[in-house]
Amino acid sequence: QVELRIAAHVANERRMIRAFHAGEDLHLVTAADVIGKPPNLITKEERKKAKAVNFGFLYGMYPKKFQDYAFENYDLSITMEEAKDARRRFFNLYPDLPKWYQRQTRIVETLHRVQSPIGRVRHLPDVLSSDDGVRQEAIRQAINSPVQSCASDLMLFAMVLLDKRLDPGTARLVGTLHDGIFIEAREDKAEEVARIVKDTMENLPLKKTFGLELSVPIVADVEWGTHWGEPVASI
């Protein structure tokens, strides 16, 4: 949930920040509110729907686009009325997000660029376009780019640090997927390597390196097993 965590920080979204500090599962928080059930009664399928809601509406997606997104990414068939209701409930639950969209829109219209929490700049000259579709796409990028680029940079930063911390005779980095890192390790050292990975990813020296102090904790889930996608243990 790194994108949700970074978005909570940059948007100063108070409900999200409280949830992350309390160790809550944000997908369960959203499911409970949207569906109207206590978190402990939410089913796996209902949590899946809430995951689509969180990631779909995080950057302000509209109902029609959300219908397509939910089907393509989560194999969920959602009616237009359900999509409209989910969007309304989502922004009632997280009311600081639209304020963030407005701030980012003002920034990109004034400076024609945006900046991530660690200082990565993205220039968006298309915001000056006379074509409204092109202009709106630049505004969407002004909202999602700082969050997504920061999430990617945190993962790459973790890889640089892990390359220094891991014994090459014990473990090696072999790949990435979104905000995840894949590592091959000796079987008898798997748990030891997992603890190093978790410690590194959760305790990046962001303040020392970039002057960034996140308002939410970063949490890494680590799983290991003898086959990709078939974990037998986790921390």
C-alpha positions as CSV (number, residue, x, y, z in Angstrom):
1,Q,0.0,0.0,0.0
2,V,3.0,2.4,-0.5
3,E,1.1,4.6,-3.0
4,L,-1.8,5.0,-0.5
5,R,0.7,5.9,2.2
6,I,2.6,8.5,0.1
7,A,-0.7,9.9,-1.1
8,A,-1.8,10.2,2.5
9,H,1.4,12.1,3.3
10,V,1.3,14.6,0.3
11,A,-2.4,15.2,0.6
12,N,-2.3,15.4,4.4
13,E,-5.3,13.1,4.3
14,R,-6.1,12.9,8.0
15,R,-8.3,9.8,8.0
16,M,-5.7,7.9,6.0
17,I,-2.9,9.1,8.3
18,R,-4.8,8.0,11.4
19,A,-5.4,4.6,9.9
20,F,-1.8,3.9,9.0
21,H,-0.6,5.0,12.4
22,A,-3.1,2.7,14.0
23,G,-1.9,-0.2,11.9
24,E,-5.3,-0.5,10.1
25,D,-5.8,-2.2,6.8
26,L,-7.0,0.7,4.6
27,H,-8.8,-1.6,2.3
28,L,-10.9,-2.9,5.2
29,V,-11.4,0.7,6.4
30,T,-12.8,1.6,3.0
31,A,-14.8,-1.6,2.6
32,A,-16.5,-1.1,6.0
33,D,-17.5,2.5,5.1
34,V,-18.6,1.8,1.5
35,I,-20.5,-1.4,2.2
36,G,-21.7,-0.5,5.7
37,K,-20.3,-3.5,7.7
38,P,-17.8,-3.8,10.6
39,P,-14.3,-4.5,9.4
40,N,-14.2,-7.9,11.1
41,L,-17.2,-9.0,9.0
42,I,-15.8,-7.9,5.6
43,T,-15.3,-10.9,3.2
44,K,-12.3,-11.5,1.0
45,E,-14.4,-10.5,-2.1
46,E,-15.6,-7.3,-0.4
47,R,-12.0,-6.3,0.5
48,K,-11.1,-6.9,-3.2
49,K,-13.9,-4.5,-4.2
50,A,-12.5,-1.9,-1.7
51,K,-9.0,-2.4,-3.1
52,A,-10.4,-1.4,-6.5
53,V,-12.2,1.6,-4.9
54,N,-9.0,2.8,-3.2
55,F,-6.7,2.5,-6.1
56,G,-9.3,3.6,-8.6
57,F,-10.4,6.8,-6.9
58,L,-7.1,7.7,-5.3
59,Y,-6.3,10.1,-8.1
60,G,-9.9,11.3,-8.7
61,M,-11.1,8.8,-11.3
62,Y,-14.7,9.2,-12.5
63,P,-17.4,6.5,-12.4
64,K,-17.4,5.4,-16.1
65,K,-13.6,5.0,-16.1
66,F,-13.9,3.2,-12.7
67,Q,-16.2,0.6,-14.2
68,D,-13.6,-0.2,-16.9
69,Y,-10.8,-0.1,-14.3
70,A,-12.5,-2.4,-11.9
71,F,-13.3,-5.0,-14.6
72,E,-9.9,-4.9,-16.3
73,N,-7.8,-5.0,-13.1
74,Y,-10.0,-6.9,-10.6
75,D,-12.5,-8.8,-12.8
76,L,-15.3,-6.9,-11.1
77,S,-18.6,-6.0,-12.8
78,I,-19.9,-2.8,-11.3
79,T,-23.0,-0.9,-12.3
80,M,-22.9,2.9,-13.0
81,E,-25.0,3.5,-9.9
82,E,-22.7,1.4,-7.8
83,A,-19.7,3.3,-9.2
84,K,-21.3,6.7,-8.5
85,D,-22.2,5.6,-4.9
86,A,-18.7,4.2,-4.2
87,R,-17.1,7.4,-5.5
88,R,-19.3,9.6,-3.3
89,R,-18.7,7.4,-0.2
90,F,-14.9,7.3,-0.9
91,F,-14.6,11.1,-0.9
92,N,-16.8,11.5,2.1
93,L,-14.5,9.2,3.9
94,Y,-11.3,10.9,2.7
95,P,-12.3,14.5,2.2
96,D,-8.8,15.9,2.1
97,L,-8.0,14.2,-1.3
98,P,-10.0,16.7,-3.4
99,K,-8.3,19.6,-1.7
100,W,-5.0,18.0,-2.7
101,Y,-6.2,17.7,-6.3
102,Q,-7.0,21.5,-6.3
103,R,-3.6,22.3,-4.9
104,Q,-1.8,20.3,-7.5
105,T,-3.9,21.8,-10.3
106,R,-3.0,25.3,-9.1
107,I,0.7,24.4,-8.9
108,V,0.9,22.9,-12.4
109,E,-1.1,25.7,-13.9
110,T,1.3,28.3,-12.4
111,L,4.6,26.5,-12.7
112,H,3.9,24.0,-15.5
113,R,5.7,21.3,-13.4
114,V,5.3,19.4,-10.2
115,Q,7.7,17.9,-7.7
116,S,7.7,14.6,-5.7
117,P,8.3,14.5,-1.9
118,I,12.0,13.7,-2.5
119,G,12.5,16.4,-5.1
120,R,12.0,14.7,-8.5
121,V,10.6,17.3,-10.9
122,R,8.2,16.5,-13.8
123,H,7.7,19.2,-16.3
124,L,4.1,19.3,-17.8
125,P,4.0,21.9,-20.5
126,D,0.9,20.3,-21.9
127,V,-1.1,22.1,-19.2
128,L,-0.8,25.2,-21.5
129,S,-2.5,23.3,-24.4
130,S,-5.6,24.8,-26.1
131,D,-6.9,21.2,-26.4
132,D,-8.9,20.5,-23.2
133,G,-8.3,16.8,-23.3
134,V,-4.5,17.3,-23.5
135,R,-4.7,19.9,-20.7
136,Q,-6.8,17.6,-18.4
137,E,-4.3,14.8,-18.9
138,A,-1.5,17.0,-17.8
139,I,-3.5,17.9,-14.6
140,R,-4.1,14.2,-14.0
141,Q,-0.3,13.6,-14.3
142,A,0.3,16.5,-11.9
143,I,-1.7,14.6,-9.3
144,N,-0.5,11.1,-9.7
145,S,3.1,11.6,-10.9
146,P,4.6,12.8,-7.6
147,V,3.1,9.9,-5.7
148,Q,4.0,7.2,-8.2
149,S,7.5,8.4,-8.9
150,C,8.2,8.7,-5.2
151,A,7.0,5.1,-4.6
152,S,9.3,3.9,-7.4
153,D,12.2,5.9,-6.1
154,L,11.8,4.5,-2.5
155,M,11.9,1.0,-4.0
156,L,15.0,1.8,-6.0
157,F,16.6,3.4,-2.9
158,A,15.9,0.2,-0.9
159,M,17.6,-1.9,-3.7
160,V,20.7,0.3,-3.5
161,L,20.9,-0.2,0.3
162,L,20.1,-3.9,0.1
163,D,22.9,-4.4,-2.5
164,K,25.3,-3.1,0.2
165,R,23.7,-5.1,3.1
166,L,23.2,-8.5,1.6
167,D,26.1,-11.0,1.5
168,P,26.4,-12.0,-2.2
169,G,27.2,-15.5,-1.1
170,T,23.9,-15.6,0.7
171,A,21.4,-13.6,-1.4
172,R,21.1,-11.6,-4.6
173,L,18.5,-9.2,-6.1
174,V,16.9,-10.6,-9.2
175,G,14.0,-8.4,-10.1
176,T,11.2,-6.0,-9.2
177,L,7.4,-5.8,-9.8
178,H,5.6,-2.5,-9.0
179,D,6.6,-1.8,-5.4
180,G,8.0,-5.3,-4.7
181,I,11.6,-6.7,-4.9
182,F,12.5,-10.3,-5.7
183,I,15.5,-11.9,-4.1
184,E,17.1,-15.3,-4.4
185,A,18.6,-16.6,-1.2
186,R,20.1,-19.7,0.3
187,E,17.3,-21.7,1.8
188,D,18.9,-21.9,5.2
189,K,19.3,-18.1,5.3
190,A,15.8,-17.2,4.0
191,E,14.4,-15.9,7.3
192,E,17.6,-14.0,8.0
193,V,17.6,-12.3,4.6
194,A,13.8,-11.6,5.0
195,R,14.5,-9.7,8.2
196,I,17.2,-7.6,6.5
197,V,14.9,-6.8,3.6
198,K,12.0,-5.8,5.9
199,D,14.3,-3.6,8.1
200,T,15.8,-1.9,5.1
201,M,12.6,-1.2,3.3
202,E,10.8,0.1,6.5
203,N,13.7,2.3,7.7
204,L,15.0,4.1,4.7
205,P,17.1,7.1,5.7
206,L,14.8,9.6,4.0
207,K,15.4,12.5,6.3
208,K,19.2,12.2,6.2
209,T,19.3,11.7,2.4
210,F,16.4,13.8,1.1
211,G,15.3,15.9,4.0
212,L,11.9,14.1,3.9
213,E,10.1,13.0,7.1
214,L,7.0,11.1,6.1
215,S,3.9,11.6,8.2
216,V,3.0,7.9,7.9
217,P,5.0,4.7,8.5
218,I,6.2,2.6,5.6
219,V,5.5,-1.1,6.1
220,A,6.9,-4.0,4.1
221,D,5.5,-7.5,4.0
222,V,8.1,-10.2,3.2
223,E,7.3,-13.7,2.1
224,W,9.5,-16.6,1.1
225,G,9.3,-20.0,-0.4
226,T,10.8,-22.4,-2.9
227,H,8.7,-21.2,-5.9
228,W,7.7,-17.7,-7.0
229,G,4.1,-17.0,-5.9
230,E,4.0,-19.9,-3.5
231,P,5.2,-18.5,-0.1
232,V,5.6,-20.9,2.8
233,A,6.5,-18.3,5.4
234,S,6.4,-14.6,6.0
235,I,7.2,-11.8,8.5
